[in-house]
Amino acid sequence: MKIVTWQNVLTDHQVFTLRELQECAGHPIKIIVGVEQLDARVKQGWKKPNTDGLSVYTLEGLYGIVQGFRLLRENADAIHLFVGLWSDRRFIIFILYALLRGIRIGLITEAYSYTPLGIYAEQAQWLGKLKALIRPTMYKMIGMLIGSRIKPVFTISSRAKQQFKTAGFSDQYLFPFAYCVPRFELDQENLVFESKPSVSIVFVGALVHVKGIDEVIRAVQRCLDQGVDIELDLYGPGGISFWREKLNDKIRYRGVIPFGQAQSVIKNYDLLVLPSRYDGWGVVVNEALLQSVPVLVSSGAGSSDLVKGSGAGAVFSVGDYKELAHLINDISNNLDKLAQWKIKANEIGALLSPKVAGRYMIDCIEAVDFGAPKPECPWY
């Protein structure tokens, strides 16, 4: 099976799964990227992934359009999987060109953002509102024009699946999907919950408004004011000066975790919290579950599907810090429940492997090509 993937930038979110996809396909895959790195991610400490054994091509500026057309023609017998319709502005041109030439096209896509907030950094309110307003119409136009010819569509979250279904893409070819990263050095002792004087909570992520950092601080402070014995540690780049006045001996900023070391830090905590106002996925949830650490996650994050489906934590309404505070209060007074969450986290964590994801992608592509029944998604 010949496969070509197109993505705006290559990260660890995808590279581990792509390596396993290549193994399962039994044929080298080509990986085409728009840029080697995004400036916003570099500032947050992201580094280039290890691409040994993978064939990676970078599109070079304006000449990249010519390169893209040539790569499509040279690989006309492959299925081309684009990561997003507009993650790179040139992609929609390539998709239309490929379909005109009868080349097979598929998608790997998160839900589009429904908020005016910047994903990696703050942006002008008027620009964010304009983008949020026109996105549904743009997707419906694409759905009407070419939605029936794009298959499979790997939808990263149930919200993404519903958005593409509403836009006119065939439900038959929408397959649930997730980002997957490997489990590193699982500490077997971490599977056993030990009662401690206080419940330790960790937040890991960029300290920007869209991540809801203010919501978790307000929720934890509310619990502390009610006498709940908890601690919150915050890790991440950017913006902490804005929240510094909210910090105290129970709510602490711990700095930036070295790239790729999140699991080694998260495993030392009882709970991870991700209060995002919007998050296409939120791989830090995977990192926690891989280390058997339960998660409290907002409904605004795509990875809330994992937590809801597995019972490895709880989902709260996006923007509702009082509901989050209630969940923290409840679990702090119910440590047996926290221990059960830990068991569930270990169970779902075992399934969140790139190897499982790569095999699942092949099964989905074959279901489209040969009309076989849709495979069950391993995570749900």
N, C-alpha and C positions, 0 to 999 in steps of 0.2 A: 504494500500500500504506500503510495507516494504522497507525502504531506508537506505543505509549505505553510508556515505561520508568519503572520504580519503583526507587529506590535510597535507602539510608539516608542517604548523603551523596554529593555529586558531587565527583569528583576528576579530576585529569589522567589517571589510569588509564583513565577511561572517556570523558571529554568529547571527546577527539580522535576516537575511534572513532564516538561518537554523531553528531558533526558529519558524518562521512563516511557514516554509515548514513542520515542524513537526505538527503544528496545522492543516494545510490543509490536510495533509496525514491521519490524524486521527489515527496515530500509532506512538509510540516513534521511533525516528531515532537514529542510532549509529553514532558517530563522531569519526573517528580514525585519530590521528595526529602523524606526525613523531617526532616532538620535541615540547616542551611547548613554547619555545621562541627562536628567532634568535638573536644572539649576536649583529648583525648590527642594528637590530630594537630596541633592548634594549638601545643601545647607543643613538638612536634618540628619546628616551622617550616613546616608545611603552610600553603598559602594557597589562597584561593578561585580556581577556574579561570576563564578567560575564557569567558563564555557568550553572547557577542554572536551574534545570529542564531538562538539557540535559545530555545524556550519552556519556561521552568522554573517549576514551582509548588512551593512549600514547604508541607508539612502543618503546621498550627499547633496543637501540643499535643494536648489531648483533643479539641478541635474538629476536629483533623485526621482523625479517624475519619469524621465527617460529610462532610468535604471529599472523603475518599477514595471513599466510597460514591457521592457525586454525580459525581465524575470518571469512575468506572466506568460509571455509567448514561449519562452524556453521550457516552462514547466506546465504546459497546457494540459498534460495528462494527470496532473496532481489535483488534490483537493486543497484549496487555499483557505486557511482559517484566519480571519481577521479579528484581532482583539479590539473590539469596538468599531462603530461606524465612523466616528469622528475623533478618535483618540489621537490620530494624526490627520491633519486636514486633507492630506493627499489620498487617504484611504478610500473615501467615497468615490473619487475619480477612478482609482484602480478597480474597485468593485464593479462599477458600471462598465468599465472597459472589459473586464473579465467576462461579465454576463453577456455582453454583446458578442464575444468570441466563443460563447458556449463553454466557458471554463467553470468548474464547480466551485462554489463559494459557500463557506460556513462562517459562523461567528462565535466568538467567546466574549461575553459581555456582562458587565455589571449593570445594575439599574442606573438610569440617568438621574442626576440630582434634581430634586424637587424644591431645593432651597436656594436662596440668593447668596449663600455663604460660600467662600472660597474653600476648596478641598485641601490644598497644601499651604495656602497662606490667605490672608485677608484680601478682599478685592473691593472695588467701589460698589456701593449699594445699588446704584442705578444699573450698572452692568450686570450684577448678579441677578437682579430682578428681571431684567430683560431676557437673560439666558433661560431662567427658570420658566418664564412665560411662554417662550417660543419652542422649547424642547418637545413637548407633547405633539405639537402640530408638525414639527419636522419629522418625528418618528412615524407619525401616521402617513405622511406623504411618502416616505420611503417604503412603508409597509404596503401601501396601495400600489406603488410602482413595481417593486421587486421583491416584496416580502415572501411571496410564494416560491421564489427561485433560490432563496438563501436557506440552506439546510446542510447539516444540523445547526441549531443555535444553542450553544451552551450558556444557559442563563445562571449567572452567579447571584443567587438569592431568589426567593419566591417573588419578591417585588419586581425583579427584573423580568421574570417569567410573565407576570401579569401585565407589565408595561408592554412587552412585545406582543402578547396576545391581543391586547387592546389596540395596538397599532396595526394589526392585521396579519401578523405572522402566523403561520399554521401551527396550532397546538400540537399536532402530530410530530413536529420536528423541533419542539422546544424541550431541551433536556436540562434538568437541574444540574448545577455544577458548583464547584467551590475551589478556592485557592488551597493548595496543600504544600506544606513544608515538612521536612523530615523531623522525627523525634530524636533529640540529642540527649544522650546520657540520662535516661530515665532512672531516677533514684527510687528503687523499690521500697525503701523506707517511707517514701513520700505517699505511698498508697494507704498508709495507716494514719488516721487522724488522731493527733494527740491534743487533748484539752490543754489550753494555755490560758494565762490570766486575761489576755485580750485577743480579740480576733484581728488579724492583720490583713489589710486590704492594700492592693497595689494598682496603680494606674500607670500604663506605659503607652506613650504616644506623643505626637507633636502637641505642644501647649498652645493650640490655637482655638478660637471660639467654636469652630464647627465640631471639635472633639468633645465639647461639653465639659471642659475642665471646671468651669464655675459651678456646674450642677453637682458634680461629685463632692466638691469642697463644701457647698451649702448643705448637702445631704448628710455628710459625715459630721459637720459642725452641729447640725440639728440633733443628731444622735448623741453627740458628746454633751450637749446642753441638757439632754434628758437622762444623763447618767450612764449611757451605754459604754462599755469598756471596749473600745476599738482604736485602731491606729491606721493611718493612711499614709503611704509613701508614694510620691509622684516622681516619675522618671520621664525625661523627654527634653527635646530642644525647643528653644524659643518661647518668649512671652512670659516667663515666670515672674519678671519684675512687676507685672500688672497684678499678680495674685500674692505677692510676697507679704502684704499686710494681713492676709488671711491665714498665714502659716503660724504654727505654734508647736508645742512639744508633742502633739498627737497628729498633726498634719504637717508633713515634712517634704521638702524637695530634696531629692537624692542625686540629681545630676542626670547625665546622659549615659545610657547603657551602650557600651561598645557594639558596633554593628555585628549582628549575628549571635549575640550573647543573651538575648532576651530570656530564653528558656532557663538559663542558669540562674537568673535573678528571680524570675516569677515563681519558680519551684519552692522558694523559701517563704511564700505567703499562703494564707488560707483562702483568699478570694482575689480574683481580678475583676475590676470594674471598667466597662467601656461605655461611657454615657453619650456617645456621639449624637449630634443633631442630625447628621447624615454621614454614612460611611458605606461605600460600595460593597465592602466586605468587612475588613477589620481582622487582619491576619494575627494580631496579638491574641485574639480569642483562640485560634488554633494553638498558638504557643502555650497558652495556659492549659488547654485540654490535653495537649500532648504530655504535659507534666502532671496530669491528674489534679489540676487546680480548677475548682468550679468558677463560674463566671456570672456576674450580674451585668447585663447588657441592655442597652436601649433598643426599642423597636426601630430606631433609625438606622441601625447597622445591619447589613446583609447577613452577617454571621449569627444574628439572633435566631435564624432558622436552626442552626446547629444546637444551640442551647435549649430552645423550645422543644425540638424533636428528641433530644437525648435525655432531658431532665437533669443535665449537669449544671444546674444553676437556675436563674430566673430572668425573665424579660420584663422590663418596665417601660411605660409609655415615654416616648421621646419628650424631653424637656420637663418631665415631672419629677423634680428633686424630692418632693414629699413622698412619692411612691417609692423612690429609691431608698429614702431614709427608712421607710416602713420595712422594706425587705431586709436592710442591714440590721435593723432592730430585731426583727423576727428571727433571723438566722443566728444572731448573737445570743439569743435566748433558747436556741434549739440546736445544740451542737450535734445531736444525733442526725438531724436532717443534713447538716453540713457534711458529716461523714458519708451519708448516702450519696450526696452530690459528688463527692470525691470518687466514689466507686463508678458512678455514671460517667464522670469525666474520663476516667481511665478506659472505659469501654469504648466510648466514641473516639477517643484519641487514637486507639489502635487502628481505626478505619481511615483516619485522615492522613494517609500516606500517599506520596507521589506515585508509588507503584500501583496502588489501587486506582488512583485517578487516571493514570495512563492507560490501564486496561479498560477502564470504563469508557474512555473516549473512543478507543478502537471499537468497542461493542456498539456504541451509539452510531458511529460512522457506518458500520456494517449494517445496522438496522435500517438506516436510510438507504444504503445502496442496494440491499437485497430484500427489503420489505419485511424484515424480521420484527418480532414484537419489541417494543421499547424495553431496554434493560432497566432493572431496578437500580435506582441511585444508591450507592453503598452507604451514604451518610444519613439517608432519611428512611 
